[in-house]
């Protein structure tokens, strides 16, 4: 799954909404960063898997 921001989402990000998002998760900054990195790794691994499956078909 690839997630992208809508124009409205980009506008919120520019206004600093990301800090609110971090607070809403209940995680501290380090926990949020660790979780975000893990999710990026999961996404990348899933994309690699899909590409490998497509190549094998």
Helices and strands as residue ranges (DSSP letters): H 7-14, H 17-25, H 29-56
